[in-house]
Amino acid sequence: MTHIIQFENVGLRYGTGAETLSDITFSLVQGGFYFLTGPSGAGKTSLLKLLYLAQRPSRGLIRLFGDDMVTMPRDKLPLYRRRIGVVFQDFRLVPHLSAFDNVALPLRVAGASDQDIEQPVREMLQWVGLGDRASARPATLSGGEQQRVAIARAVITRPDVLIADEPTGNVDPDMATRLLRLFDALNQLGTTIITATHDLHLLSRIPHAQIMRLADGGLPDPTGTLRNPPAREPRA
């Protein structure tokens, strides 16, 4: 069993304040599907930043793909980031590019030719229900449409790890189910999926997924994960 991500006693502090994350320890298996849940302010976004290498921890050890990211020289980090697809909560689409060119961007950065880009990008846009909006720029798209473009861009290269921050937050339930199926299909091909969500109803949609629950900057469950996620939690 190969662990693609390992955190050992990780802490994160912004400035001189209290730690946002404290003593985070977990291991994620290559090809696993994980939901990250927890109340607002629990530290989910901060944990995601550590996972996609946008932030370094204040202490502890982080290993990705078997290598120590804490001591890794900064100029080497882009090589690892290229293996990670990220769906940001605020989308981060390039405003002057069309939906097609936003989705194609990772392929172009990787050096793919226009001939090799055309078909996969159009198929991906079709899959997320935007086949007829390929030429539209982000400002003309609804929030849900922008979210789908962001997801298409994140998965177009079939990354080793996909990290998604509330990927279904701006789409209707039918599209949320469809997007989860896309994530599950990628997962079946070997991509490790980590999805942060407030929507507890989604947790039962992927029966083989595991749950990581953050609370007050820590993982109450010492193993970091729980099997057999419930369909919903009791109301407070």
N, C-alpha and C positions, 0 to 999 in steps of 0.2 A: 504494500500500500504506500503510494508516494504522496507525501505532504507537499503541496505546492505553495502553501503559505503557513508560516509559523510566527506567532507572537509569544514572547516570553517576558512577563513582568513589565509590560510596556506602560509607560506613563506619558501624558502629554499635558504641558502647561503653556498657556499663552501669557507672555510677560511674567510678572511677579505674583500673579494671583494663584488661587487654589488650582489643583490639577483638574483638567477637564476629563481626562481618562486616567484611571489608576489601576495598576497591577493587572493589566489585560493579558491573559494567557489563553491561547487556543491554537489548534492546528486544523487546517482545512485540507481535505483530500483532493487530489487531482481528479477532475471530472465530477465533483460534488455539486449539489444545488443547495444554496443556503439563503434563508430569509433572515434579515437583520431587523428586529423590531425593538420597540421601547417607546416610552412617552417622550413628548417634546422636551428638549433640553437634556436628554440622557447621554448625548454624545455620539449619535449615529453618524452625523455628517463629519465630525472630527475623525472618527474611526475610518470612514471611507477615504478621507484625505490621506491617511497613513497608508491605506491599501493601494491607492493609485499613485503614490509617491509624490503627492503635492506638498506633503508636510513630513518633517522628520520628528521622531519622538524625542521627548526630553530625557527619557531613560528607557532601558530595556533593549531587547533584541527583536529585530524583524528580519525574517528570511523569506524571500520570494524566489521561486524556481531554484531553491537550494543555495542561494547566495545571500550574504549579509548586506542588507540595504542600509544599515546605520553607518557602517564604515566605508560604504561604496563611494568612490569619488563622484562628485556631482556631474562631471562630464560624461560619466558612464551610464547615468540613470536613464537618458532617452532610449537607450537600447532595450531597457526593460519595459519602459512605458509603451513601446510599440507593440508589446505582447498583451497589453491590457486595453480593453474597450471600456469607455466610460459614458454613461448616460447621466448628464448633469440635471439637477432639479430646475435650473434656470436655462436649460437647453444649450446655450452658447453657440448658436448657429452664426455663421458668417453672414452679416446682413446684406452685403452686395452680391452674394452668390445665390443662384437658384437652388431649389430643393435638390435637383439633380446634382449640381456641382458641390453642394454641401455633403451629400452622401458619397460622392466620388472622391472627396478630398483625401481620405486616408489611403486610397488606392493610388492616387497621384503622388502623394508623399512617398509611398513605397516604390515608385518608379514604374507603375503599370502604364501601358500604352492606352491611347484613346480607344483602340479597337478592343482591347481586353476589358475596358471599363464599361462600355456601353450596355451590354446585355445584363451583367450582374446588377448594375445600379437600377436599371429599369425593372428588372424582376423584383428587386428588393422594394422599390417604391410601390409596385403593384401589390406586393404581399401586405404592406402596411396600409393599403387602401388609398394610396396617393399617386396612382399611375397617371391620373389626368392632371396632376399639379406639379409635374416635373419642372416646368419652366417658372413656377411661382417663386417669388422671393419671400423671405421670412415675414416681412411686415404685412404681407397680404394673406398670411395663413393664420388660422385660429390657433389658440393655445394648444389644443389637442393635436392639430396638424403639425405644429412645430415640434411637439413631443415625439410624434411618430417619425419625423425626419431625423431628429436627434438619435432615436433608437436605431433607425436604419443605418445611420452613419457609424454608430458604435459597433454594429455587428457585421458590417459589410466585409471586413477582413477576416472574419471567423477567429477572433482573438483567443489566446489561451485562457484568459480570465476576462469575464464581463462583470463590471461593477455598475449597478444601476441605482440611482437615488430617486425613489418615488416614481418609477417609470410609468405607472398607470394613473397618476394623480390628476391628469388633465384629459382623460379619455372616458368614454362611456363604458358600461360594464361589458358589452359585447366586444369592443375593441380591446379592453383590458384582458379578457380571456384569450383573444387572438394573439396579443403580444406575449402573453405568458406561454402560449403554445410555441411561439417562435423561440423564446428563451429555452423552453424544454427541448425543442429540436436541436438547438445548438449544444445543449447539455448532452444530448445523446451522441453527438459527434465528438464529445470530449472536452468542450469548453466548461470551465468552472464558473458557476454563476453565483453572484452575491447581490441580492436585491434588498434594499432598505425600503420598508413600507409601513404605513400606518393602517393600511386596509387589512384587518385581521381576517376578513372573509376570503382573501386570496390564499391564505396559508394552507388551506385544504385542497387547492387546485393542483398542486404538485405533490402527490402522495409520498414520493421518495425524498422530498426536501427535508432539510434540517433547519431548526430555528436557533438563532442566537439572540438572546434577549438582553439588552442593555438597560441598566437602571442606575441612575446617579453616577454615571461614569465608570461603571464596572459591570462585570458579568456575574450575577448572583450564583448561577450554576457553575460549579468549579470546572466542569468539562467544557463549558463554553457553548455546547449545543444540546438540543433535545430532539429526540426522534418522535415520530408520530404526532405531527402538529395538529392541534385542535382546529375545528372549523371557525370557532370564535371564542373569545374570552368572556367570562361572566361580567355583567355590568357592575360598576362600582356602586 
